[in-house]
Amino acid sequence: MLCDEIHRLRLANGITQARLADRLGVSKQSISNWENNNIQPSVELLEKMADFFAVSTDALLGRQPDILIDASGLTDEQAAHIRQLIHDIRNAGKKL
């Protein structure tokens, strides 16, 4: 759930509710309400939060894992190497 992801990401990054509120331009009470599932942030604030934590909005909403790899600026060949490394790592874990 969104409330759990906000809380988890905030703690994982060592950020207080007050600091996150300051960075997003909202009150500390807003952060508390989001984390307690009392209210939902606007789409604009959801996007700001995703940018702040460097995750996708889908990850915040629990629709995909929050691990993203930014391959912008890489050539197609370099991106293919990264995909192959990920594939190899996943397969190595299955063999153990």
DSSP file (Angstrom, degrees, kcal/mol; ACC not computed):
  #  RESIDUE AA STRUCTURE BP1 BP2  ACC     N-H-->O    O-->H-N    N-H-->O    O-->H-N    TCO  KAPPA ALPHA  PHI   PSI    X-CA   Y-CA   Z-CA
    1    1 A M     >        0   0    0      0, 0.0     4,-2.1     0, 0.0     3,-0.2   0.000 360.0 360.0 360.0 154.2    0.0    0.0    0.0
    2    2 A L  H  >  +     0   0    0      1,-0.2     4,-2.6    59,-0.2     5,-0.3   0.904 360.0  55.6 -56.5 -44.5    1.1    3.6   -0.6
    3    3 A C  H  > S+     0   0    0      1,-0.2     4,-1.9     2,-0.2    -1,-0.2   0.898 109.6  46.7 -58.5 -40.6    1.1    4.4    3.1
    4    4 A D  H  > S+     0   0    0     -3,-0.2     4,-2.8     2,-0.2    -1,-0.2   0.884 111.6  50.7 -69.0 -39.1    3.5    1.5    3.8
    5    5 A E  H  X S+     0   0    0     -4,-2.1     4,-2.9    55,-0.3     5,-0.3   0.906 109.4  50.0 -67.0 -42.2    5.8    2.4    0.9
    6    6 A I  H  X S+     0   0    0     -4,-2.6     4,-2.4     2,-0.2     5,-0.2   0.951 114.7  44.7 -59.6 -48.6    6.1    6.1    2.0
    7    7 A H  H  X S+     0   0    0     -4,-1.9     4,-2.4    -5,-0.3     5,-0.2   0.928 114.9  47.9 -61.5 -46.9    6.9    5.0    5.5
    8    8 A R  H  X S+     0   0    0     -4,-2.8     4,-2.7     1,-0.2    -2,-0.2   0.928 114.3  45.2 -62.5 -46.9    9.4    2.3    4.4
    9    9 A L  H  X S+     0   0    0     -4,-2.9     4,-1.5     2,-0.2    -1,-0.2   0.890 112.0  52.3 -65.9 -39.3   11.2    4.6    1.9
   10   10 A R  H  <>S+     0   0    0     -4,-2.4     5,-2.6    -5,-0.3    -2,-0.2   0.945 114.6  41.5 -62.3 -47.4   11.3    7.5    4.4
   11   11 A L  H ><5S+     0   0    0     -4,-2.4     3,-1.5     1,-0.2    -2,-0.2   0.900 111.1  56.0 -67.3 -40.4   12.9    5.2    7.1
   12   12 A A  H 3<5S+     0   0    0     -4,-2.7    -1,-0.2     1,-0.3    -2,-0.2   0.799 111.6  44.9 -62.3 -28.0   15.2    3.5    4.6
   13   13 A N  T 3<5S-     0   0    0     -4,-1.5    -1,-0.3    -3,-0.2    -2,-0.2   0.353 112.8-119.7 -97.3   4.6   16.6    6.9    3.7
   14   14 A G  T < 5 +     0   0    0     -3,-1.5     2,-0.4     1,-0.2    -3,-0.2   0.865  62.3 147.2  63.1  38.9   16.9    8.1    7.3
   15   15 A I      < -     0   0    0     -5,-2.6    -1,-0.2    -6,-0.2    -2,-0.1  -0.888  41.8-135.9-112.5 135.4   14.5   11.0    6.8
   16   16 A T     >  -     0   0    0     -2,-0.4     4,-2.4     1,-0.1     5,-0.2  -0.395  27.2-111.8 -79.3 163.2   12.1   12.4    9.4
   17   17 A Q  H  > S+     0   0    0      1,-0.2     4,-2.6     2,-0.2     5,-0.2   0.898 119.4  54.0 -60.4 -39.3    8.5   13.3    8.6
   18   18 A A  H  > S+     0   0    0      2,-0.2     4,-2.2     1,-0.2    -1,-0.2   0.906 109.1  46.8 -63.5 -42.3    9.4   16.9    9.1
   19   19 A R  H  > S+     0   0    0      2,-0.2     4,-2.4     1,-0.2    -1,-0.2   0.919 113.0  48.3 -67.7 -42.6   12.3   16.8    6.6
   20   20 A L  H  X S+     0   0    0     -4,-2.4     4,-1.9     1,-0.2    -2,-0.2   0.920 111.3  51.5 -62.4 -42.6   10.2   15.0    4.0
   21   21 A A  H  X>S+     0   0    0     -4,-2.6     5,-2.5    -5,-0.2     4,-1.2   0.918 110.0  49.3 -58.9 -44.4    7.4   17.5    4.4
   22   22 A D  H  <5S+     0   0    0     -4,-2.2     3,-0.4     1,-0.2    -1,-0.2   0.917 110.9  49.4 -61.7 -44.3    9.9   20.4    4.0
   23   23 A R  H  <5S+     0   0    0     -4,-2.4    -1,-0.2     1,-0.2    -2,-0.2   0.810 117.2  41.2 -66.1 -30.1   11.3   18.8    0.8
   24   24 A L  H  <5S-     0   0    0     -4,-1.9    -1,-0.2    -5,-0.2    -2,-0.2   0.544 110.9-118.6 -95.7  -8.2    7.8   18.3   -0.7
   25   25 A G  T  <5S+     0   0    0     -4,-1.2     2,-0.2    -3,-0.4    -3,-0.2   0.842  75.6 110.4  75.0  33.7    6.4   21.6    0.5
   26   26 A V  S   <S-     0   0    0     -5,-2.5    -1,-0.3    -6,-0.2     2,-0.1  -0.748  72.0 -86.6-127.6 177.2    3.7   20.2    2.7
   27   27 A S     >  -     0   0    0     -2,-0.2     4,-1.4     1,-0.1     3,-0.5  -0.478  30.7-119.0 -83.5 158.0    3.0   20.0    6.4
   28   28 A K  H  > S+     0   0    0      1,-0.2     4,-2.4     2,-0.2     5,-0.2   0.858 116.6  61.6 -60.2 -34.9    4.4   17.3    8.7
   29   29 A Q  H  > S+     0   0    0      1,-0.2     4,-2.7     2,-0.2    -1,-0.2   0.854  98.5  55.9 -61.7 -35.0    0.8   16.4    9.4
   30   30 A S  H  > S+     0   0    0     -3,-0.5     4,-2.5     2,-0.2    -1,-0.2   0.933 107.9  47.6 -61.8 -45.4    0.3   15.6    5.7
   31   31 A I  H  X S+     0   0    0     -4,-1.4     4,-2.7     1,-0.2    -2,-0.2   0.932 112.6  49.5 -61.1 -45.2    3.1   13.1    5.8
   32   32 A S  H  X S+     0   0    0     -4,-2.4     4,-1.8     1,-0.2    -1,-0.2   0.916 110.9  49.6 -60.0 -44.2    1.7   11.6    9.0
   33   33 A N  H  <>S+     0   0    0     -4,-2.7     5,-2.8     2,-0.2     6,-0.9   0.888 111.4  49.2 -63.5 -38.7   -1.8   11.3    7.4
   34   34 A W  H ><5S+     0   0    0     -4,-2.5     3,-1.4     1,-0.2    -2,-0.2   0.940 112.2  47.7 -64.2 -46.2   -0.3    9.7    4.3
   35   35 A E  H 3<5S+     0   0    0     -4,-2.7    -1,-0.2     1,-0.3    -2,-0.2   0.787 113.3  48.1 -67.5 -26.8    1.6    7.1    6.4
   36   36 A N  T 3<5S-     0   0    0     -4,-1.8    -1,-0.3    -5,-0.2    -2,-0.2   0.326 112.3-120.4 -94.1   7.2   -1.5    6.4    8.5
   37   37 A N  T < 5S+     0   0    0     -3,-1.4    -3,-0.2     2,-0.2    -2,-0.1   0.791  76.5 126.9  59.6  31.5   -3.6    6.0    5.4
   38   38 A N  S   <S+     0   0    0     -5,-2.8     2,-0.3     1,-0.3    -4,-0.2   0.846  79.1   2.0 -83.1 -37.4   -5.9    8.8    6.5
   39   39 A I  S    S-     0   0    0     -6,-0.9    -1,-0.3    -9,-0.2    -2,-0.2  -0.925  72.6-123.3-141.8 165.5   -5.6   10.7    3.2
   40   40 A Q        -     0   0    0     -2,-0.3    -6,-0.1    -3,-0.1     2,-0.1  -0.879  27.6-114.4-111.9 145.0   -3.9   10.2   -0.1
   41   41 A P        -     0   0    0      0, 0.0    -1,-0.0     0, 0.0   -10,-0.0  -0.370  38.4-100.5 -70.6 157.0   -1.4   12.6   -1.7
   42   42 A S     >  -     0   0    0      1,-0.1     4,-2.5    -2,-0.1     5,-0.2  -0.252  34.0-105.4 -68.1 165.6   -2.3   14.4   -4.9
   43   43 A V  H  > S+     0   0    0      1,-0.2     4,-2.4     2,-0.2     5,-0.2   0.907 123.0  54.8 -59.4 -41.7   -0.9   13.1   -8.2
   44   44 A E  H  > S+     0   0    0      1,-0.2     4,-2.0     2,-0.2    -1,-0.2   0.917 111.0  43.7 -58.5 -44.5    1.5   16.0   -8.2
   45   45 A L  H  > S+     0   0    0      2,-0.2     4,-2.6     1,-0.2    -1,-0.2   0.839 109.2  57.1 -72.3 -32.2    2.8   15.2   -4.8
   46   46 A L  H  X S+     0   0    0     -4,-2.5     4,-2.3     2,-0.2    -2,-0.2   0.922 109.2  46.7 -60.9 -43.3    3.0   11.5   -5.7
   47   47 A E  H  X S+     0   0    0     -4,-2.4     4,-2.4     2,-0.2    -2,-0.2   0.904 111.6  50.4 -65.2 -42.0    5.2   12.4   -8.6
   48   48 A K  H  X S+     0   0    0     -4,-2.0     4,-2.6     1,-0.2    -2,-0.2   0.907 111.4  49.2 -61.7 -41.2    7.4   14.7   -6.4
   49   49 A M  H  X S+     0   0    0     -4,-2.6     4,-2.6     2,-0.2    -2,-0.2   0.913 109.5  51.0 -65.1 -42.7    7.7   11.9   -3.9
   50   50 A A  H  X>S+     0   0    0     -4,-2.3     5,-2.3     1,-0.2     4,-0.8   0.919 112.7  46.7 -61.2 -43.5    8.7    9.4   -6.5
   51   51 A D  H  <5S+     0   0    0     -4,-2.4     3,-0.5     3,-0.2    -2,-0.2   0.917 111.4  51.7 -63.3 -43.3   11.4   11.9   -7.8
   52   52 A F  H  <5S+     0   0    0     -4,-2.6    -2,-0.2     1,-0.2    -1,-0.2   0.916 118.1  36.4 -60.8 -44.7   12.6   12.5   -4.3
   53   53 A F  H  <5S-     0   0    0     -4,-2.6    -1,-0.2    -5,-0.1    -2,-0.2   0.478 108.2-124.5 -88.7  -2.2   13.0    8.8   -3.5
   54   54 A A  T  <5S+     0   0    0     -4,-0.8     2,-0.3    -3,-0.5    14,-0.2   0.913  71.2 117.2  58.2  46.5   14.2    8.0   -7.1
   55   55 A V      < -     0   0    0     -5,-2.3    -1,-0.2    -6,-0.2     2,-0.1  -0.852  68.5 -98.5-130.1 168.8   11.5    5.4   -7.6
   56   56 A S     >  -     0   0    0     -2,-0.3     4,-1.9     1,-0.1     5,-0.1  -0.463  28.4-117.5 -83.0 161.4    8.6    5.1  -10.0
   57   57 A T  H  > S+     0   0    0      1,-0.2     4,-2.1     2,-0.2     6,-0.2   0.852 118.1  59.1 -65.5 -32.2    5.1    6.1   -9.1
   58   58 A D  H  4>S+     0   0    0      1,-0.2     5,-3.3     2,-0.2     6,-0.7   0.900 104.0  50.4 -61.0 -39.7    4.2    2.4   -9.7
   59   59 A A  H >45S+     0   0    0      4,-0.2     3,-1.3     3,-0.2    -2,-0.2   0.918 108.9  51.2 -64.9 -42.5    6.7    1.4   -7.1
   60   60 A L  H 3<5S+     0   0    0     -4,-1.9   -55,-0.3     1,-0.3    -1,-0.2   0.876 110.8  49.1 -60.8 -36.4    5.2    3.9   -4.6
   61   61 A L  T 3<5S-     0   0    0     -4,-2.1    -1,-0.3    -5,-0.1   -59,-0.2   0.450 118.1-113.4 -83.8   0.6    1.8    2.4   -5.3
   62   62 A G  T < 5S+     0   0    0     -3,-1.3    -3,-0.2    -4,-0.3    -2,-0.1   0.717  83.5 121.4  77.3  20.9    3.1   -1.1   -4.8
   63   63 A R  S   <S+     0   0    0     -5,-3.3    -4,-0.2     1,-0.2    -5,-0.1   0.609  78.5   8.3 -93.1 -13.6    2.5   -2.0   -8.5
   64   64 A Q  S    S-     0   0    0     -6,-0.7    -2,-0.2    -8,-0.1    -1,-0.2  -0.977  93.4 -78.8-157.3 159.4    6.2   -2.9   -9.2
   65   65 A P        -     0   0    0      0, 0.0    -6,-0.1     0, 0.0    -5,-0.1  -0.259  38.2-126.6 -60.0 151.9    9.4   -3.4   -7.3
   66   66 A D  S    S+     0   0    0     -7,-0.2     2,-0.8   -11,-0.1    -7,-0.1   0.354  79.5 104.4 -86.0   7.6   11.2   -0.2   -6.3
   67   67 A I        +     0   0    0    -12,-0.1     2,-0.4     2,-0.0   -12,-0.1  -0.808  46.3 168.3 -93.1 112.2   14.4   -1.2   -7.9
   68   68 A L        -     0   0    0     -2,-0.8     2,-0.6   -14,-0.2    -2,-0.0  -0.936  25.2-148.9-121.8 145.8   14.9    0.6  -11.1
   69   69 A I        -     0   0    0     -2,-0.4     2,-0.8     2,-0.0    -2,-0.0  -0.966  13.2-141.9-117.2 119.6   18.0    0.8  -13.2
   70   70 A D        +     0   0    0     -2,-0.6    -2,-0.0     1,-0.1     0, 0.0  -0.707  26.4 169.8 -83.2 110.2   18.5    4.0  -15.2
   71   71 A A    >   +     0   0    0     -2,-0.8     3,-1.9     3,-0.1    -1,-0.1   0.209  27.5 135.8-104.5  13.0   20.0    3.1  -18.5
   72   72 A S  T 3   +     0   0    0      1,-0.3     3,-0.1     7,-0.0    -2,-0.0  -0.364  68.7  26.6 -63.8 141.8   19.6    6.5  -20.2
   73   73 A G  T 3  S+     0   0    0      1,-0.4    -1,-0.3    -2,-0.0     2,-0.2   0.300  95.7 116.6  89.1  -9.4   22.7    7.5  -22.1
   74   74 A L    <   -     0   0    0     -3,-1.9    -1,-0.4     1,-0.1     2,-0.1  -0.602  68.5-114.2 -88.1 152.7   23.8    4.0  -22.7
   75   75 A T     >  -     0   0    0     -2,-0.2     4,-2.6    -3,-0.1     5,-0.2  -0.344  32.1-105.3 -73.4 165.8   24.0    2.5  -26.2
   76   76 A D  H  > S+     0   0    0      1,-0.2     4,-2.1     2,-0.2     5,-0.1   0.886 123.9  52.3 -59.2 -38.3   21.6   -0.3  -27.2
   77   77 A E  H  > S+     0   0    0      2,-0.2     4,-1.8     1,-0.2    -1,-0.2   0.918 109.5  47.7 -65.4 -43.6   24.6   -2.7  -26.9
   78   78 A Q  H  > S+     0   0    0      1,-0.2     4,-2.0     2,-0.2    -2,-0.2   0.914 111.5  50.5 -64.2 -42.4   25.5   -1.4  -23.4
   79   79 A A  H  X S+     0   0    0     -4,-2.6     4,-2.4     1,-0.2    -1,-0.2   0.879 108.0  53.7 -62.8 -37.1   21.8   -1.7  -22.3
   80   80 A A  H  X S+     0   0    0     -4,-2.1     4,-2.3    -5,-0.2    -1,-0.2   0.880 106.4  52.4 -64.0 -38.0   21.7   -5.3  -23.7
   81   81 A H  H  X S+     0   0    0     -4,-1.8     4,-2.5     2,-0.2    -2,-0.2   0.910 108.9  49.9 -63.6 -42.0   24.8   -6.1  -21.6
   82   82 A I  H  X S+     0   0    0     -4,-2.0     4,-2.4     2,-0.2    -2,-0.2   0.935 110.5  49.5 -62.6 -45.8   23.1   -4.8  -18.5
   83   83 A R  H  X S+     0   0    0     -4,-2.4     4,-2.4     1,-0.2    -1,-0.2   0.898 111.3  50.2 -59.5 -40.2   20.0   -6.9  -19.2
   84   84 A Q  H  X S+     0   0    0     -4,-2.3     4,-2.8     2,-0.2    -1,-0.2   0.902 108.7  51.6 -66.6 -40.7   22.2  -10.0  -19.7
   85   85 A L  H  X S+     0   0    0     -4,-2.5     4,-2.6     2,-0.2    -2,-0.2   0.926 110.7  48.3 -60.2 -44.7   24.0   -9.4  -16.4
   86   86 A I  H  X S+     0   0    0     -4,-2.4     4,-2.5     1,-0.2    -2,-0.2   0.929 112.0  49.4 -61.6 -44.8   20.6   -9.2  -14.6
   87   87 A H  H  X S+     0   0    0     -4,-2.4     4,-2.3     1,-0.2    -2,-0.2   0.924 112.0  48.2 -58.6 -46.4   19.5  -12.4  -16.4
   88   88 A D  H  X S+     0   0    0     -4,-2.8     4,-2.3     2,-0.2    -2,-0.2   0.895 111.1  50.2 -63.9 -40.9   22.7  -14.2  -15.4
   89   89 A I  H  X S+     0   0    0     -4,-2.6     4,-1.8     2,-0.2    -1,-0.2   0.923 111.0  49.1 -65.1 -43.9   22.4  -13.0  -11.8
   90   90 A R  H  X S+     0   0    0     -4,-2.5     4,-1.1     1,-0.2    -2,-0.2   0.926 113.3  46.7 -60.2 -44.8   18.8  -14.2  -11.5
   91   91 A N  H  X S+     0   0    0     -4,-2.3     4,-1.1     1,-0.2    -1,-0.2   0.857 107.6  56.3 -68.1 -35.2   19.7  -17.6  -13.0
   92   92 A A  H  X S+     0   0    0     -4,-2.3     4,-0.6     1,-0.2     3,-0.3   0.880 105.0  53.5 -63.7 -37.0   22.7  -18.0  -10.7
   93   93 A G  H  < S+     0   0    0     -4,-1.8     3,-0.4     1,-0.2    -1,-0.2   0.816 105.5  53.6 -66.3 -30.7   20.5  -17.5   -7.7
   94   94 A K  H  < S+     0   0    0     -4,-1.1    -1,-0.2     1,-0.2    -2,-0.2   0.764 103.4  57.2 -74.5 -25.8   18.1  -20.3   -8.9
   95   95 A K  H  <        0   0    0     -4,-1.1    -1,-0.2    -3,-0.3    -2,-0.2   0.649 360.0 360.0 -80.9 -15.3   21.0  -22.8   -9.2
   96   96 A L     <        0   0    0     -4,-0.6    -1,-0.2    -3,-0.4    -2,-0.1   0.491 360.0 360.0 -73.6 360.0   22.1  -22.4   -5.6
